[in-house]
Amino acid sequence: MSNTGMNMRGKITFYEEKNFQGRSYECMNDCSDMSSSLSRSQSCRVESGCFMVYDRSNYMGNQYFMRRGEYSDCMSMMGMRDCIKSCRMIPMHRGQYRMKIYEKENFGGQSHEMMEDCDNVMDRYRMNECQSCNVMDGHWLMYEQPQFRGKMMYMRPGEYRNFRDMGMSGQRFMSMRRITDSC
């Protein structure tokens, strides 16, 4: 078994209306566009696993991390301007977590390798911001503000040379958190 292959099946059910009303759509993996199954999604239940939900199709737009629980009104609970349009299941990960963050785009400027959560890159590393990264192990959430606040972005293993290319224009990240098995 590989470190990243320790997947536990996740299950999320979306509902067209608030308070789990209207038509529903059950999802157990990634879904790039829910419009063929539901006209909109305004509430959901995460029965198992962890998911990122997006307010635009194809995993674009604002992102929200969801763990096991009930979300009766996604629009007001998460400050969404629109309904959920796509979702991505986050695989469970066992093993170490490693990510190298860079101050500038294209892996420029000062860099630091992380294996633990960082609640403030300025305080810990004296970096004004993080504009690129390389996720070597594990799955991470990056936040625009210190203390894991503000808009977030889901990062899975891979190289991220420029966050603007990912639709995060003008976005800077000031804190990072590992997505652990405690989902």
N, C-alpha and C positions, 0 to 999 in steps of 0.2 A: 504494500500500500504506500502510495506517495504521500508526502506531507500535505499537499494541497488537495489530494483526492479523497480526503476523509469527509465526504459530503453526507449530510443528513438531509433527507427530503424536507423541503419546506412546503407550507400550504397557506395560501392567502385567499380569502373570498371577498370580492368587491361587490358593492351594491349601488344601484343607480341613485338611490335617494339617501338622505340622512337617516340615522337610526336604524340601519340595516333593512330598509324598505325597498320595494321595487324589485326589478329583475336582478339576478346575481350572476356572477362569473367566478368560477373557482380556478385558481392558477397554482401550479406546482413547479413552475420554471419561469424563465424569462418570457416576457411578452412585450414586443416592440410597439404594438398599437392595439389598444383594447376597443377601438371604435367599431370593429366588426362584431364584437360580442355584446357591448353595452353602449348606449348613447352617451352616457357619462358615468362617473363613479364618484360618489360623495361620502361614502362610508366603507369601512372594511374591517375584517377580522383576520388577524394573523394567528393561525392555529399552531403552527410550528415553524421554526427557522427564523431567519432575518431577511428582510427585503429592503431595497431602495425603490421608492416610487418617484415618478417624475410627472410634472404638469404639462409635458409635451411628449409627442410620439418619438420613437427612436431614442429613448433614454436621454432626452434633451430637456433643457429648462431647469427650473428649480428642483432640487433633489431633497428627499426626506427619508430618513432612516426609520424603519419600522421593525419592532421586535414583537414577540408574542403578546397579544392583547387585543382590545377592542377599540376602534376609532370611529365613534358614532357620527362625527361631523369633521371630516378631514379639512374642509375649507377654513373653518374657524380655529380648529385645534392647531393647525400647522401654518396658518396665515397664507394658505394657497389662494391665488387669484382665480384659478381655474380648477377643474376637476383633474383627477389622476388619469393620465393617458397611456402610461407605460410603466412596467415594473421589471426589476431584475432581482433574481434570487441570489443571496450572498452565500457562497459555499462555506461550510464549516472548515476551519483550519486548525490543525494540530501541529505543533512544532514551534520553531522560533519565528519571530517577526523581525524583518529588517527593511529599512527604507533609508535611502540617502536623499537628503533635501539640499537644494541649491538656491542661493540667493537670487540668481538671475536666470533668464531663459536660456535654453540650450546648454544646461549644466554649467553655467558660468557663475563667477563670484565665489564667495566662500561656501563650503559644503560641510555637512555633518551627517554621520550615519547614526540612525536611531534604531533602538530595539524595544523601546518603551514609549508610552504616551508622553506627549509634551504639551503642557497647558499654555506655554507662551514662548515662542521662538526668540523673541527679543530678550527676555530675561535669561533664558537658558543658554543661548548661543550668540547673543548680541547681533542677531540678524534682523534687519528691518522687515523682511518679508521672505516668502518662499515662492519662487516663480517657476520652478521645474523640480522634478524628482524622479528617482528610480526605485520602484518597489520591487525588492528582491524576494521577500517572503511575507506571506500573510495578506490580509485585507485591512485597509485603513480608511478612516474618515478624516478629511481635512476641513478645517473651519476657518472662516474669514476673520474671526476675532479671537483673542485670547480666551482661555477658560472654556473652550469648546462651545462657542456661541456664534450666532449668525448663520449665514448660508453655509452649506456643507457640500462636499464633493466626495464621492466614493472612488477609491483607488484600489485596483486589483493589481497583481503582479504585472509589471511592464515598465517601459520608459515613457515619461511624460515630459517632452522637451519644452512645451509651450502650452500653458493652460488656455490661452486664447483660442487655440486650434480646437479645443474641446467645448467651445461655446461659453467660456468663462472670461469674457473680455473685461479687463479692468479688475479682475478678481485677484486678490492677494490672500495668502493663507498664513495665519498666525498661530494655529494650534493643530495638533494631530493626535488621533486616538486609534488604537488598534481595535478591530472588531473581533472580540474574543468569543469563546464558546458559551459565554453566559447569556446568550441571546434568549 
